[in-house]
Structures are given as C-alpha cells and as structure tokens.
Amino acid sequence: MNGKGVLPRIECVVVRLREVRARYGVSQEELAKAVGVTRQAIIAIEKGRCIPSLPLALKIARFFGLKVEDIFQLDEACLESSSS
C-alpha cells in the first residue's frame, strides 16, 4: 500500500519474470506446472495484465531460488506520480 490504503496501479509494478525465465531456461509451461497455475496466467503476469497474489509471487521466487523483489519491483517514480 502507498500509505493511503490504496494498492499501487498495475503499471507501477515492474515484472522481470520473462528475463528470469530466459536466464534459467524455463518455459512458461514448466513454470506454470511448478507453481500450480495455467500457462495463460504466466503470460498475463509477464505482459503486465495482472499482478500475482503474494502466495503466487512467493512460489515463483522460490522456484528460481530468488527473492520476490528480484522478480517483482515497485517503480517508485510511478508511485509518486500516481499519488499526486
């Protein structure tokens, strides 16, 4: 939350999932099966059409042995401009 009790806009979340998958040589289908979602869900996350729930973000990060913030980050400049 941004201090006003409002979740950040979806465009303020930077998703690096596609790059991480490429680095590890993992397909969308493999990742989807490993974390219990559909390939379409992975596609939607990568394209920025949806933000994963916290449990799903944790599963994805754990799959790669990374921290959530290595894959999903808030764009601070975007957050500042959206709160004005």
SEBA-785943 format. One record per atom (N, C-alpha, C): z, y, x; residue in one letter. Coordinates in steps of 0.05 Angstrom, whole numbers, plus 5000, padded with zeros to 4 digits. Layout:
ZYXA ...
! end
This chain:
500049765017M 500050005000M 500050255018M 499150475007N 498850715023N 501150915019N 503350825009G 505550995004G 505651114976G 503451094962K 503351204935K 503350974914K 503850724924G 503850504906G 501050414897G 499050494912V 496250424905V 495150264928V 493750044922L 492449884943L 490150044954L 489550004980P 487250144992P 484650054979P 482650224979R 480050164969R 478849944986R 477149774974I 475949554988I 474349645012I 473049875010E 471449975033E 473150065056E 475750075053C 477550155075C 478549905090C 477649675082V 478349425097V 475949345114V 476449325140V 474449235159V 474748935162V 472548795156V 472648495157V 470948405181V 472148265199R 470648155222R 470247855221R 470247745197L 470147465193L 467547345204L 465347475198R 462747375207R 462647355237R 463647555251E 463647555281E 465447335291E 467747305279V 469647095287V 468446815283V 467146775260R 465946515255R 463746455276R 462146655282A 459946625302A 461146555330A 463246695337R 464546645363R 465546355365R 466546255343Y 467745985344Y 465645765335Y 463345855328G 461245665320G 461845505294G 463045645275V 463845525250V 462045625227V 461045445211S 459345525189S 461045625165S 459745765147Q 461145855123Q 462245615107Q 460645405106E 461445165091E 463845025104E 463845005131E 466144885145E 468645045140E 468445305142L 470845475138L 471845445109L 469945465090A 470745445062A 472245185056A 471244955066K 472544705062K 475344695075K 475544815099A 478044805113A 480244965100A 479445185086V 481445355074V 481645325044V 479945155032G 480145085004G 478845284985G 476645404993V 475145574975V 472245494976V 470545634960T 467745574960T 466345734982T 463945644989R 462345795008R 461746074997R 461346094971Q 460846354958Q 463146544962Q 465546444962A 467946614967A 467846724995A 467146555015I 466946645043I 464746865045I 462446815032I 460247005032I 461247275021I 462647264998A 463547514986A 465547665004A 467247525018I 469047655036I 467547785059I 465647635071E 464147735094E 462447975086E 461447985062K 459748215053K 461448445043K 464048415042G 465748635033G 465848665003G 465048464989R 465148484960R 467848414949R 469548274964C 472248224956C 474048204981C 476548244976I 478548224997I 480147974991I 480547805011P 482047555005P 484947614999P 486147434984S 489047454980S 490447415006S 492947495008L 494447465032L 494647165040L 495246985022P 495346705030P 492746605041P 490446685029L 487846605040L 487346735067L 487946985070A 487547115096A 489146975118A 491646895111L 493246745130L 492046475137L 491046335117K 489746075122K 487346115140K 485746315135I 483346365152I 484146425180I 486146605184A 487046665211A 488246425225A 489846265211R 491046025223R 488845835231R 486745805215F 484545625222F 483345685249F 483045945255F 481946035280F 484046065302F 486646045295G 488746085315G 489046375322G 488546555302L 488646845306L 490746965288L 491247225292K 492947375273K 491147495251K 492247535228V 490647645206V 489247905214V 490748075229E 489548335237E 487348305258E 486948065269D 484648025287D 482047995270D 482347935245I 480047895227I 479848105206I 482048195195F 482048395174F 483748635183F 482548875181Q 483949115190Q 483449335170Q 485449515168L 485149755151L 483949975168L 481950115158D 480750345171D 482550585164D 484050675184E 486050885179E 484651145170E 482351215182A 480951455174A 480051445145A 479151215137C 478351175109C 480751205091C 483051095099L 485451115082L 486251405079L 486151555101E 486851835100E 485051995081E 482451945082S 480552095066S 480852005036S 481651755031S 481851665003S 484451764990S 486451845007S 488951934995S 489052234990S 486952374999S 486952664994S 485652744968S 
! end
